[in-house]
Amino acid sequence: MKTRTWLIAAGVILAAVLSGCGGGGSSSRSGPAVTDVQGAAVKGILKFADVTAYALVDGAVEASPLASTSTDASGRYRLKATHRGPALIRISGNSDARMVCDLPDGCDDGAGGTADFGEEVPFGSDMALEAVTVLEGRGTSVNVTPLTHLAAAKARAAGLSEAAVLLANSHVANLFDLSDDLVALPVIDITDSGALERATATAQRAALLAAALYGAAVEEGQTLDELAMAFLNDAGQFRGESALPGVDLASIYRIAQDARYASGADLPAIATGFDTALAAAEQLGDSFTTAAPSDSATLAALDKAKALVAQVRTIGTSFISEQGVQQFIDELDAAATLVSDDVERLAEALGYAMEAIMLVYGELQAGAGEEGQIESPVVIPMGAVEVELTIDGDVVTVTRISGLGDDLTIALTTTLKSEFGCDCDALDVEDGYASSDQGSLELGLQGSLGVPALTLNIAEGSASFAARVDVAGNWHEEDLPNGDYSFEDFYEQSIQGAVDFVLHARLAQTDETTGVELPFGAALEGRLELSLTGFQAESRNHYEELCGDEGCEETELDEELLTFGLARVAFLGAVDSGSNEVALNFAFEADGKGLTQREWRKYQERWCYSGPCDYEYHDSGWQDEPLEETASRFVEGSFSLVLQINLDGIAEASRIELAGSRQALTTGDVALKISYPGKQLLINAPLEAAEQGGISPPVVTVTNQDGVIATLWVDERGETRGDIRVAGVVYATITEPNVIKITYADGTFESLQ
């Protein structure tokens, strides 16, 4: 909640600061000049492919190339072109060219087989990839990807003028929510997990989307050219998710997620962003996207810098209006119920309930035998928690959970949808036993869970489990030489597995006294997906007994250990703040990195057969061991919350995304993005814990759809400093000697009061 409040304040302050007067400026282009062009080609990485640069003149590609070369073993190229103005870079295959397969399901190996992710395949002479750009007579990066190929096709359809080139690149960048110059986005080999992890979040996103765009075409049985033609026929848009023929946006984002998993890279900065983007595509359904190019895409660099300030002022004026701020805060407050302490308790209860249900179905199937052998109701202890269930054939209902608060209520009914598949192997050993069972289970479920202020009603849902259960035990008894008797017993159970839920549910605030849903309370309704993979739950018991002539001493130690894996939550639906209802997508992902939570209980008793003795009894009760994170073992995570609201002065509904990630023990990142057709503004702040506690003042960057970047920081005197850059070149400086002002490269300035 503190992070959210800080972001709102940062956005409001920034908008208020950048509210001065406008400026002006112009640029001109004269005569041909040698442009040093360098870049890379990916479909995945294209090695030893032909690279040719062409001038675009009067809406046509010149017959004679400006220059040509080849990509190297890393897919990179460099050439010099004597030209100013629009140009096309074409990557063509040949008999020696190779392509690194970056499709999760593999690639055609050219010999009738399938090459795996990361393997090389031929890139033949019948294959080509293009990008269009405007050469300015100075060093420039032009990277060629399936995304730029789509933009090149759009520019061809619009006449290949300079404006057509710039608008086409801007259109495709905005379509995929990329805040940068499309052809300048770095090319990353997504099969190299290290390279992918080192890249910026925008570069990671672009690289995975480029692979996914090609993968979606292959999945649909299309070439990239055929996909581009369909894209143009649909006015440069994609359907959200459709059963109709052709590539849709949802399929692209699904493949991008699959490619992320296939890469093996750890990418917390973008993980949940793909989840919310996929959810938005699903909500769109058969309708088309409404992407548009930036209206400042064709401006000169200096004018783009000035346009960024004007854009911040427009967004800021809309966003900081009383109505706009209140609406945004209302929706965030309503959405915050998704991550409140009460929801955490409901989620924990659901986890215990489903674990108990799985154990009961396992016993029913592996069958303690015939019907009626498991008595109903049954109580299953789980450390400090107990779960009570009733059993009626294949229907199991959780009626009570104790240990999570007396005010927790639950009535959750499950029905077996598939048999409990069990591959079981038991082994008797001397003075002990061991078994290893593997199984899977799929259930239908409905019901409710509640605490006084919040209720989760599940109208319909499904849950699936896959688990391996290992059990081992041994005992030892001995008559000691002095006549005493000793007995020792060890027992250990380990459960490793994965759980997935899909719930159609409503989460609503309720009256704490009556339990009735509040008429103007916050509510969320839609599809909720939860998954947990790579978790391990261990139960250990060590019992010792030593008996002599007078009596016995008993000691028992119970331990419960939970090793955390990867947890994911995604919500697709709507949030109702009581006064307004808007579409909401939320995603959260956390990786426990092997962190283990330990609970333990120790029991000791000393007693006598007869006669006087000192009776002793001690029970520690269940104790939680503090979970300590270190630099190498910490919970890594990310979240993304997206909602649509109307802002004053902006005709179209605005999409607002609040995102954050934790990438190390003491560092993270938070961002606020506001976008609407043709425009987007990203406020980003890397965060780092200060030695004296709290958060160090961040360096804030503000990036718009044209890739213009304003960087702001506070110097040692507490004054605001910064600059505005276009393509890495500084076009304005931000200073605060008494008043904050922006000074542009042409000498004009804006005084910011």
Helices and strands as residue ranges (DSSP letters): H 2-17, E 34-40, E 46-47, E 50-57, E 60-61, E 67-70, E 76-82, E 85-92, E 98-100, E 107-108, E 114-115, E 120-122, E 128-135, E 140-141, H 146-157, H 162-175, G 182-184, H 193-198, H 201-219, H 224-233, H 249-263, H 271-284, H 301-319, H 322-335, G 336-339, H 341-366, E 378-382, E 385-392, E 395-402, E 409-429, E 432-451, E 454-479, E 485-509, E 523-547, E 551-563, E 566-576, E 581-591, E 596-608, E 616-619, E 623-624, E 636-645, E 654-662, E 667-676, E 679-688, E 700-704, E 709-714, E 720-726, E 729-735, E 740-744, E 749-752
